[in-house]
Amino acid sequence: MKGYSSICITGSKGMLGSQFVRMLYTNNRLLQIDLPDYDITNRVWLYGFLLDKKPDIIIHCAAY
């Protein structure tokens, strides 16, 4: 995945998300979102975060 400046990964500490982090960390700026630091169920915070950071790609790996 070359050519992308920022990739947001939700659930970045989980099994799937951590594999994406491992695969993509060298060539991209990663925005890692996971509990307890960030809560994607807080819509106000999430919309603000995404509007501020403007990731090129969002990879949603968060699970309940």
N, C-alpha and C positions, 0 to 999 in steps of 0.2 A: 504494500500500500504506500508507494512513494508519491510525493507530491501534495500531501495533505499537511497543513500546518498545525491543526489541532484536532484531536479526537477525544471525545468525552466517553468514558466507560463507566456505566452504572454497575454497582455490584462488583467493584474492582478487587475486593478482597476474597470473593467467593471462588469456587472451583473453576467456573467458566471465565469469569472476569479476570482472574489472576493469570490465566493462560493468554488472554488477549494482551494484557499488560506486558507479559514476558515477551510476546512476539513483536509488539509494536513499539516498545520503549526506545529503541535506538534511533529510529528515523523520524520520530514524530513528537510533538508536544502533547502529552497526555493530561487530560483533566480527569482525575480519578475521584469518583463519588461512591461512598459507602458509609454505612453506619459504623460507629456512632457519631462521626463527625458531620455527616450530611444525611438528611432525610428527604428522599425524593417524594414522599407522600405529602410534604409541605409544599403545596402548589405555588404559593406566593414566593417562597424562597427559590424554588426550582426555576420558575419563569425568570426571576431576577438574575439568577446565576447564568442561565442560558443566554439571556439578552446581553449580559455584561461580557461573557467570555466568547460568545459567538463561535462555537465549535463547527468545524467543517463536516464532521461525522459524529453521530451518536450511536454507540453500541450499547444496547440495553441488555444487561446480564443480571440485573437485580431480581431476586426471587423472594417470596415470602417464607 
